[in-house]
Amino acid sequence: MKVFRGFSFIEVIVSIFIMSVILILLQAVIQSSILIRTSKSQGIALSIARNKLEDLRTSGYVTLPGNGSFSDSLLGTLPTAATTTLTVSVYNAKTKQVLVSVIWLEPGSTASSTVSLSTLITQTGGLP
């Protein structure tokens, strides 16, 4: 009686299937971690922009600063090269438009991500 050593065809197919499932699950975990990191950065940037707009609204029309960048304590929690931009422009005679942008570069990405919020601030309060 001959004894054959090696793997049967069914054992090879089953092992390839198991390895494929493991590789697909690994890829899903990697993609979800990238999405979680991006979502966290977007949430932080949104908080920075929202906080700045609220500060500007409470300070009033007369004290609106000029265009430029601003600092925030949460800015250090964003990935590398995070910057902020504040743009104040005249909307009409008694209203100014304020645009706040937060820009950062995710690790491993070549394109920058941006969160921008805009609001109108009037001299007398309320919209014209």
N, CA and C of each residue as an Amber inpcrd file, in Angstrom:
protein
   384
   0.8310000  -1.1680000   0.0000000   0.0000000   0.0000000   0.0000000
   0.8860000   1.2450000   0.0000000   0.5770000   2.1300000  -0.9210000
   1.3530000   3.3600000  -1.0510000   0.7250000   4.4560000  -0.2020000
   1.5690000   5.2150000   0.4740000   1.1180000   6.3550000   1.2630000
   1.5720000   7.6190000   0.5230000   0.5960000   8.4430000   0.1870000
   0.8980000   9.7000000  -0.5110000   1.0810000  10.8140000   0.5190000
   2.1760000  11.5160000   0.3740000   2.4340000  12.6380000   1.2680000
   2.1830000  13.9230000   0.4960000   1.6670000  14.9290000   1.1980000
   1.3720000  16.2090000   0.5690000  -0.0410000  16.6470000   0.9060000
  -0.4850000  17.6580000   0.2140000  -1.7990000  18.2150000   0.4760000
  -2.7620000  17.7960000  -0.6180000  -3.9970000  17.5950000  -0.2270000
  -5.0170000  17.2980000  -1.2240000  -5.5030000  18.6040000  -1.8420000
  -6.1830000  18.4890000  -2.9300000  -6.6930000  19.6630000  -3.6360000
  -7.6590000  20.4480000  -2.7550000  -8.4970000  19.7750000  -2.0110000
  -9.4710000  20.4320000  -1.1390000  -8.7610000  21.1820000  -0.0180000
  -7.7060000  20.6290000   0.5520000  -6.9540000  21.3240000   1.5980000
  -6.3070000  22.6060000   1.0730000  -5.8090000  22.5740000  -0.1390000
  -5.2080000  23.7580000  -0.7510000  -6.2700000  24.8350000  -0.9760000
  -7.4340000  24.4520000  -1.5090000  -8.5190000  25.4100000  -1.7560000
  -8.9930000  26.0330000  -0.4460000  -9.1770000  25.2280000   0.5960000
  -9.6330000  25.7410000   1.8880000  -8.6030000  26.7020000   2.4760000
  -7.3220000  26.3740000   2.3990000  -6.2930000  27.2630000   2.9540000
  -6.2160000  28.5790000   2.1730000  -6.3790000  28.5450000   0.8560000
  -6.4030000  29.7770000   0.0570000  -7.6150000  30.6220000   0.4360000
  -8.7530000  30.0000000   0.6490000  -9.9590000  30.7230000   1.0500000
  -9.7570000  31.4020000   2.4060000  -9.2020000  30.6910000   3.3650000
  -8.9790000  31.2390000   4.7020000  -7.9960000  32.4090000   4.6410000
  -6.9280000  32.2750000   3.8780000  -5.9580000  33.3700000   3.7510000
  -6.5840000  34.5740000   3.0560000  -7.4590000  34.3400000   2.0810000
  -8.1370000  35.4500000   1.4000000  -9.0490000  36.2060000   2.3500000
  -9.7860000  35.4930000   3.1650000 -10.6760000  36.1290000   4.1340000
  -9.8610000  36.9550000   5.1280000  -8.7520000  36.4200000   5.5950000
  -7.8930000  37.1520000   6.5330000  -7.3460000  38.4150000   5.8880000
  -6.9050000  38.3610000   4.6510000  -6.3820000  39.5380000   3.9570000
  -7.4680000  40.5920000   3.7330000  -8.6700000  40.1630000   3.3950000
  -9.7740000  41.1040000   3.2050000 -10.1230000  41.7910000   4.5240000
 -10.1600000  41.0460000   5.6160000 -10.4340000  41.6400000   6.9270000
  -9.3300000  42.6100000   7.3520000  -8.0980000  42.2720000   7.0660000
  -6.9840000  43.1590000   7.3860000  -7.0840000  44.4700000   6.6150000
  -7.4270000  44.3860000   5.3460000  -7.5940000  45.5910000   4.5380000
  -8.7480000  46.4450000   5.0690000  -9.8290000  45.8230000   5.4900000
 -10.9720000  46.5670000   6.0410000 -10.5820000  47.2820000   7.3280000
  -9.7950000  46.6520000   8.1680000  -9.3510000  47.2800000   9.4080000
  -8.4550000  48.4830000   9.1050000  -7.5620000  48.3470000   8.1500000
  -6.6690000  49.4490000   7.7840000  -7.4760000  50.6130000   7.2210000
  -8.4190000  50.3460000   6.3390000  -9.2390000  51.4160000   5.7500000
 -10.1000000  52.1030000   6.8140000 -10.6450000  51.3340000   7.7330000
 -11.4800000  51.9460000   8.7690000 -10.6400000  52.8070000   9.7100000
  -9.4100000  52.4190000   9.9820000  -8.5630000  53.2520000  10.8430000
  -8.2130000  54.5670000  10.1530000  -8.0260000  54.5500000   8.8420000
  -7.7730000  55.7810000   8.0960000  -9.0030000  56.6830000   8.1450000
 -10.1860000  56.1080000   7.9650000 -11.4210000  56.8940000   8.0260000
 -11.6570000  57.4760000   9.4140000 -11.3520000  56.7170000  10.4340000
 -11.5210000  57.2020000  11.8070000 -10.5820000  58.3710000  12.0690000
  -9.3300000  58.2630000  11.6380000  -8.3660000  59.3480000  11.8390000
  -8.7900000  60.6070000  11.0840000  -9.2580000  60.4520000   9.8480000
  -9.7180000  61.5960000   9.0570000 -10.9400000  62.2420000   9.6990000
 -11.8670000  61.4270000  10.1580000 -13.0720000  61.9410000  10.8100000
 -12.7320000  62.6970000  12.0920000 -11.7830000  62.1910000  12.8490000
 -11.3580000  62.8690000  14.0720000 -10.7520000  64.2350000  13.7430000
  -9.9180000  64.2820000  12.7210000  -9.3080000  65.5580000  12.3140000
 -10.3610000  66.5480000  11.8440000 -11.3510000  66.0770000  11.1040000
 -12.4250000  66.9570000  10.6490000 -13.2280000  67.5010000  11.8280000
 -13.4720000  66.6760000  12.8070000 -14.1990000  67.1200000  13.9960000
 -13.4300000  68.1790000  14.7730000 -12.1280000  67.9900000  14.9040000
 -11.2980000  68.9720000  15.6020000 -11.2880000  70.2900000  14.8300000
 -11.1140000  70.2090000  13.5010000 -11.0930000  71.4240000  12.6750000
 -12.4400000  72.1480000  12.7440000 -13.5210000  71.4080000  12.7520000
 -14.8470000  72.0150000  12.8720000 -14.9990000  72.7250000  14.2130000
 -14.4900000  72.1320000  15.2740000 -14.5470000  72.7670000  16.5940000
 -13.7390000  74.0640000  16.6180000 -12.5680000  74.0490000  15.9980000
 -11.7290000  75.2550000  15.9440000 -12.4670000  76.3690000  15.2100000
 -13.0250000  76.0530000  14.0340000 -13.7320000  77.0660000  13.2400000
 -14.9790000  77.5690000  13.9630000 -15.7400000  76.6730000  14.5510000
 -16.9620000  77.0570000  15.2640000 -16.6390000  77.9320000  16.4750000
 -15.5930000  77.5750000  17.2330000 -15.1930000  78.3820000  18.3920000
 -14.7900000  79.7900000  17.9710000 -14.0400000  79.8990000  16.8730000
 -13.6090000  81.2240000  16.4200000 -14.8060000  82.0690000  15.9890000
 -15.7460000  81.4680000  15.2510000 -16.9380000  82.2160000  14.8430000
 -17.7510000  82.6700000  16.0530000 -17.8850000  81.8230000  17.0450000
 -18.6300000  82.2030000  18.2500000 -17.9250000  83.3390000  18.9840000
 -16.6000000  83.3030000  19.0550000 -15.8590000  84.4000000  19.6830000
 -16.0840000  85.7060000  18.9360000 -16.0640000  85.6440000  17.6110000
 -16.2630000  86.8540000  16.8100000 -17.6870000  87.3900000  16.9450000
 -18.6670000  86.4920000  16.9970000 -20.0590000  86.9270000  17.1630000
 -20.2620000  87.6200000  18.4980000 -19.6780000  87.0630000  19.5560000
 -19.8700000  87.6550000  20.8840000 -19.1190000  88.9710000  21.0390000
 -17.9980000  89.1330000  20.3330000 -17.2410000  90.3810000  20.4610000
 -17.9090000  91.5270000  19.7090000 -18.6910000  91.2280000  18.6740000
 -19.4570000  92.2660000  17.9960000 -18.8440000  92.7680000  16.7070000
 -19.6440000  93.5250000  16.0020000 -19.3110000  94.0480000  14.6770000
 -18.1190000  95.0030000  14.7250000 -18.0950000  95.8750000  15.7040000
 -17.0830000  96.9300000  15.7780000 -15.6840000  96.3570000  16.0010000
 -15.5800000  95.2770000  16.7290000 -14.2740000  94.7190000  17.0890000
 -13.8080000  93.6040000  16.1590000 -14.4480000  93.4330000  15.0120000
 -14.0180000  92.3820000  14.0860000 -12.5880000  92.6450000  13.6290000
 -11.7300000  91.6250000  13.6880000 -10.3400000  91.8150000  13.2690000
 -10.2270000  91.8340000  11.7440000  -9.0380000  92.1310000  11.2660000
  -8.7880000  92.0820000   9.8300000  -8.5090000  90.6550000   9.3790000
  -8.1540000  90.5170000   8.1380000  -7.8400000  89.2070000   7.5800000
  -6.5150000  88.6890000   8.1440000  -6.3610000  87.4020000   8.1780000
  -5.1080000  86.8110000   8.6370000  -5.3310000  85.4690000   9.2930000
  -4.3300000  85.0210000   9.9940000  -4.4380000  83.7420000  10.6820000
  -4.7440000  83.9960000  12.1580000  -5.1200000  82.9480000  12.8570000
  -5.4000000  83.0360000  14.2880000  -4.9290000  81.7550000  14.9360000
  -4.8090000  81.7760000  16.2430000  -4.3580000  80.5810000  16.9530000
  -5.5020000  80.0090000  17.7840000  -5.3710000  78.7290000  18.0820000
  -6.3620000  78.0320000  18.8990000  -5.6370000  76.9120000  19.6340000
  -6.0770000  76.6190000  20.8380000  -5.4160000  75.5770000  21.6250000
  -5.5670000  74.1920000  21.0060000  -6.6160000  73.9700000  20.2320000
  -6.8360000  72.6630000  19.5980000  -6.0080000  72.4700000  18.3230000
  -5.3910000  73.5180000  17.8390000  -4.6460000  73.4380000  16.5800000
  -3.5000000  72.4350000  16.6620000  -2.9070000  72.2940000  17.8220000
  -1.8050000  71.3470000  18.0060000  -2.2300000  69.8940000  17.9310000
  -3.5210000  69.6120000  18.0560000  -3.9880000  68.2230000  17.9960000
  -4.2420000  67.7610000  16.5670000  -4.2160000  68.6990000  15.6140000
  -4.3680000  68.3210000  14.2070000  -3.0360000  67.8130000  13.6740000
  -3.0840000  67.0480000  12.5600000  -1.8320000  66.5720000  11.9690000
  -0.9270000  67.7250000  11.5190000   0.2230000  67.3640000  11.0340000
   1.2560000  68.3150000  10.6230000   0.7340000  69.3640000   9.6490000
   1.3410000  70.5260000   9.7040000   1.0880000  71.6400000   8.7780000
  -0.3360000  72.1810000   8.8710000  -0.9130000  72.2180000  10.0480000
  -2.2590000  72.7700000  10.2150000  -2.1710000  74.2890000  10.2920000
  -2.9990000  74.9580000   9.5040000  -3.0350000  76.4190000   9.4970000
  -4.4830000  76.8920000   9.5760000  -4.6480000  78.1500000   9.9840000
  -5.9780000  78.7510000  10.0570000  -5.9790000  80.0450000   9.2710000
  -7.1470000  80.3890000   8.7510000  -7.2930000  81.6240000   7.9960000
  -8.6070000  82.2860000   8.3800000  -8.5550000  83.5920000   8.5920000
  -9.7340000  84.3880000   8.8920000  -9.8530000  85.4550000   7.8170000
 -11.0130000  85.5190000   7.1620000 -11.2620000  86.5120000   6.1260000
 -12.5340000  87.2740000   6.4780000 -12.3980000  88.5890000   6.6170000
 -13.5430000  89.4560000   6.9100000 -13.7390000  90.3570000   5.6990000
 -14.9440000  90.3170000   5.1100000 -15.2310000  91.1520000   3.9490000
 -16.5660000  91.8700000   4.1510000 -16.7220000  92.9670000   3.4260000
 -17.9530000  93.7590000   3.5170000 -19.0370000  93.0760000   2.6910000
 -20.1620000  92.7830000   3.3500000 -21.2930000  92.1540000   2.6730000
 -22.2370000  93.2210000   2.1400000 -22.5590000  94.1840000   2.9890000
 -23.2990000  95.3900000   2.5810000 -22.9550000  96.4990000   3.5830000
 -23.6810000  97.6100000   3.5680000 -23.3110000  98.7750000   4.3770000
 -23.2300000  98.4800000   5.8790000 -24.0590000  97.6010000   6.3920000
 -24.0830000  97.3390000   7.8290000 -23.7930000  95.8810000   8.1870000
 -23.2580000  95.1430000   7.2440000 -23.0270000  93.7170000   7.4650000
 -21.6520000  93.3120000   6.9290000 -20.9700000  92.4850000   7.6900000
 -19.6990000  91.9100000   7.2370000 -19.8300000  90.3960000   7.2030000
 -19.1570000  89.8060000   6.2170000 -19.1230000  88.3560000   6.1030000
 -17.7960000  87.8700000   6.6610000 -17.8530000  86.8570000   7.5100000
 -16.6590000  86.2940000   8.1300000 -16.5130000  84.8470000   7.6550000
 -15.3350000  84.5150000   7.1330000 -15.0180000  83.1620000   6.6780000
 -13.8380000  82.6550000   7.4790000 -14.0200000  81.5090000   8.1350000
 -12.9660000  80.8790000   8.9200000 -12.6290000  79.5550000   8.2550000
 -11.3380000  79.3390000   7.9670000 -10.8910000  78.0900000   7.3390000
  -9.7840000  77.4610000   8.1700000  -9.8420000  76.1440000   8.2780000
  -8.7910000  75.3710000   8.9340000  -8.2930000  74.3680000   7.9080000
  -6.9900000  74.3810000   7.6590000  -6.3910000  73.5450000   6.6130000
  -5.3050000  72.6800000   7.2600000  -5.2830000  71.4040000   6.9110000
  -4.2600000  70.4980000   7.4380000  -3.9590000  69.4250000   6.4120000
  -2.8600000  68.7180000   6.6390000  -2.4130000  67.6460000   5.7530000
  -2.4010000  66.3490000   6.5460000  -3.2100000  65.3880000   6.1050000
  -3.2550000  64.0900000   6.7740000  -1.9590000  63.3260000   6.4980000
  -1.4540000  62.5820000   7.4690000  -0.2470000  61.7840000   7.2370000
  -0.4700000  60.7710000   6.1130000   0.4810000  60.6780000   5.2200000
   0.3840000  59.7490000   4.1070000  -0.4400000  60.2590000   2.9420000
  -0.9020000  61.4970000   3.0090000  -1.7180000  62.0710000   1.9480000
  -0.9710000  63.2330000   1.3120000  -1.2290000  63.4500000   0.0310000
  -0.6010000  64.5820000  -0.6480000  -1.5510000  65.7620000  -0.7770000
  -2.8410000  65.5280000  -0.6120000  -3.8440000  66.5950000  -0.7280000
  -4.2020000  67.1140000   0.6690000  -4.3780000  68.4100000   0.7700000
  -4.7470000  68.9870000   2.0590000  -6.2530000  68.8780000   2.2750000
  -6.6400000  68.8570000   3.5310000  -8.0520000  68.8250000   3.9140000
  -8.4170000  70.1920000   4.4750000  -9.6610000  70.6020000   4.2390000
 -10.1010000  71.9300000   4.6610000 -11.5000000  71.8670000   5.2590000
 -11.6860000  72.6150000   6.3350000 -13.0100000  72.8690000   6.8970000
 -13.1900000  74.3780000   6.9000000 -14.2760000  74.8620000   6.2910000
 -14.5510000  76.3010000   6.2330000 -15.9650000  76.5710000   6.7280000
 -16.1000000  77.6050000   7.5540000 -17.4050000  78.0630000   8.0310000
 -17.5110000  79.5520000   7.7580000 -18.7130000  79.9920000   7.4540000
 -18.9450000  81.3970000   7.1350000 -20.1920000  81.8780000   7.8720000
 -20.1770000  83.1540000   8.2300000 -21.3310000  83.7610000   8.8800000
 -21.3990000  85.2450000   8.5300000 -22.5420000  85.8370000   8.7830000
 -22.7300000  87.2730000   8.6140000 -22.8740000  87.9010000   9.9900000
 -22.1910000  89.0340000  10.2060000 -22.2870000  89.7640000  11.4610000
 -22.6970000  91.1960000  11.1330000 -23.7730000  91.6610000  11.7850000
 -24.3100000  92.9980000  11.4820000 -24.0340000  93.9700000  12.6120000
 -24.1860000  95.2470000  12.3130000 -23.9970000  96.2920000  13.3190000
 -25.0770000  96.2530000  14.3840000 -26.3180000  96.0050000  13.9670000
 -27.4410000  96.1060000  14.8960000 -27.9250000  94.7810000  15.4290000
 -27.3930000  93.6860000  14.9600000 -27.8550000  92.3740000  15.3900000
 -28.9580000  91.8910000  14.4940000 -28.9820000  90.6350000  14.1860000
 -29.9680000  90.0720000  13.2850000 -29.5660000  90.2920000  11.8440000
 -30.1570000  89.5820000  10.9560000 -29.8400000  89.7290000   9.5390000
 -30.6100000  90.8940000   8.9360000 -30.0550000  91.5500000   7.9020000
 -30.7340000  92.6880000   7.2890000 -32.0000000  92.2800000   6.5720000
